[in-house]
Amino acid sequence: MRRQVSPKATLRERLDFWSEPYTPGQCRLWLGHKVRGYGQLRWRGRRIKAHRAAYTEYVGPIPEGMSVLHSCDNPGCINHEHFFLGAQVDNMADMTAKGRRAIGRQNGAAKLTEVQIPAIRADRRASRAIAAAYGVSQRTILQIKRGQNWGHVT
């Protein structure tokens, strides 16, 4: 039989229903619907992220433009003790500092390699010609030359 929560359930009741029981200090895993590892639930006619709902319910309002970040690095965790607020730039810095950022060839979508980047930067042809030679966009070439992309390669 499929689990169902009452349509009249409060946000806290929904969080409790779709997650593991709370244990201080441990991840509290979301057992309901997930998208890219992050819990999702319906609340007041909208689909919202479970960790943001948990932050709001257990800590307080989330200021405009702020993200709820996980100190445990577990996107399925909704333990409010594992959350801290930060801007998107903070999220990227945290990810990089913890070695979770896929840069260069670690990024599965990368068409280039670290070996090709110095050659692209040294190439004096028009960016359109370089892009055609490497099978990438002209924008990618311009970002590489400006240091906005592949910045970790010297």
C-alpha positions as CSV (number, residue, x, y, z in Angstrom):
1,M,0.0,0.0,0.0
2,R,1.3,3.4,-0.9
3,R,2.0,5.9,1.9
4,Q,0.0,9.0,1.8
5,V,0.0,12.1,3.9
6,S,-3.2,14.0,4.8
7,P,-4.0,16.9,2.5
8,K,-4.5,18.9,5.7
9,A,-1.1,18.1,7.1
10,T,1.1,20.9,8.3
11,L,4.6,21.5,6.8
12,R,6.2,19.9,9.8
13,E,3.9,16.8,9.6
14,R,4.8,16.5,5.9
15,L,8.5,16.7,6.7
16,D,8.2,14.1,9.4
17,F,6.1,11.8,7.2
18,W,8.5,11.7,4.3
19,S,11.8,11.5,6.2
20,E,13.7,9.3,8.6
21,P,13.2,10.1,12.3
22,Y,15.2,12.9,13.7
23,T,18.4,11.9,15.5
24,P,20.6,14.8,16.8
25,G,23.8,15.2,14.8
26,Q,23.0,12.6,12.2
27,C,21.7,13.2,8.6
28,R,17.9,12.9,8.4
29,L,17.3,11.5,5.0
30,W,14.4,12.4,2.8
31,L,12.4,9.3,1.8
32,G,10.0,11.0,-0.6
33,H,10.4,12.2,-4.2
34,K,13.8,13.5,-5.2
35,V,15.2,15.5,-8.1
36,R,19.0,15.3,-8.5
37,G,19.3,14.0,-4.9
38,Y,17.3,16.8,-3.3
39,G,14.0,16.0,-1.6
40,Q,10.9,17.6,-3.1
41,L,7.4,18.0,-1.7
42,R,4.2,19.8,-2.5
43,W,3.2,22.6,-0.2
44,R,0.4,25.1,-0.8
45,G,0.0,24.0,-4.5
46,R,3.8,24.3,-5.3
47,R,6.7,21.9,-5.4
48,I,9.4,23.0,-3.0
49,K,12.8,21.6,-2.0
50,A,12.6,19.7,1.3
51,H,15.8,21.1,2.7
52,R,14.5,24.6,2.2
53,A,11.2,23.7,3.8
54,A,13.0,22.1,6.7
55,Y,15.2,25.3,7.2
56,T,12.1,27.5,7.2
57,E,10.2,25.2,9.6
58,Y,13.0,24.6,12.1
59,V,15.2,27.7,11.8
60,G,13.3,30.5,10.2
61,P,12.7,32.5,7.0
62,I,15.3,32.3,4.2
63,P,16.4,35.8,3.2
64,E,15.8,36.7,-0.4
65,G,18.6,35.5,-2.7
66,M,20.1,33.2,-0.1
67,S,20.7,29.4,-0.5
68,V,20.4,26.8,2.2
69,L,23.7,24.9,2.1
70,H,24.5,21.5,3.6
71,S,27.5,21.2,5.9
72,C,27.2,17.4,5.5
73,D,27.3,17.6,1.7
74,N,24.3,15.2,1.5
75,P,21.6,16.7,-0.7
76,G,19.0,14.3,0.7
77,C,19.5,15.4,4.3
78,I,16.9,17.6,5.9
79,N,18.5,17.9,9.4
80,H,18.3,21.6,10.2
81,E,21.5,21.2,12.3
82,H,23.4,20.5,9.0
83,F,22.3,23.8,7.3
84,F,23.8,27.2,6.9
85,L,22.9,30.1,4.7
86,G,25.0,31.5,1.9
87,A,24.9,33.1,-1.5
88,Q,25.4,31.0,-4.6
89,V,29.1,32.2,-4.6
90,D,29.4,30.7,-1.1
91,N,27.9,27.4,-2.3
92,M,30.5,27.3,-5.2
93,A,33.4,28.1,-2.8
94,D,32.2,25.4,-0.4
95,M,32.0,22.9,-3.2
96,T,35.4,23.7,-4.5
97,A,37.0,23.7,-1.0
98,K,35.6,20.2,-0.3
99,G,36.7,18.9,-3.7
100,R,33.2,18.3,-5.1
101,R,33.4,20.6,-8.0
102,A,33.9,18.9,-11.4
103,I,36.4,21.0,-13.2
104,G,38.1,20.3,-16.5
105,R,37.9,16.8,-17.7
106,Q,36.2,15.7,-14.5
107,N,33.1,17.4,-15.9
108,G,31.4,14.8,-18.0
109,A,30.2,17.4,-20.5
110,A,33.7,18.8,-21.2
111,K,34.8,18.6,-24.9
112,L,38.3,19.9,-24.2
113,T,41.3,18.6,-22.2
114,E,43.7,20.5,-20.0
115,V,46.4,19.9,-22.6
116,Q,44.4,21.8,-25.3
117,I,43.8,24.9,-23.1
118,P,47.3,26.5,-23.4
119,A,47.3,26.0,-27.1
120,I,43.9,27.7,-27.4
121,R,45.1,30.6,-25.3
122,A,48.2,31.0,-27.5
123,D,46.3,30.6,-30.8
124,R,46.1,34.0,-32.6
125,R,43.4,33.0,-35.1
126,A,39.9,34.4,-34.9
127,S,37.9,32.9,-32.1
128,R,35.4,31.5,-34.7
129,A,38.2,29.6,-36.5
130,I,39.6,28.2,-33.2
131,A,36.1,27.2,-32.1
132,A,35.5,25.3,-35.3
133,A,38.9,23.5,-35.0
134,Y,38.1,22.3,-31.5
135,G,34.3,21.6,-32.0
136,V,33.2,24.1,-29.3
137,S,31.4,27.4,-29.4
138,Q,33.0,30.8,-30.1
139,R,31.8,31.9,-26.6
140,T,33.7,29.0,-25.0
141,I,36.9,30.1,-26.8
142,L,36.4,33.7,-25.6
143,Q,35.8,32.6,-22.0
144,I,39.0,30.5,-22.1
145,K,41.1,33.4,-23.4
146,R,39.6,35.7,-20.8
147,G,40.3,33.2,-18.0
148,Q,36.6,32.8,-17.2
149,N,36.6,29.1,-18.2
150,W,39.3,26.5,-17.5
151,G,40.9,29.0,-15.1
152,H,42.6,26.2,-13.1
153,V,44.9,25.5,-16.2
154,T,47.9,27.7,-16.5
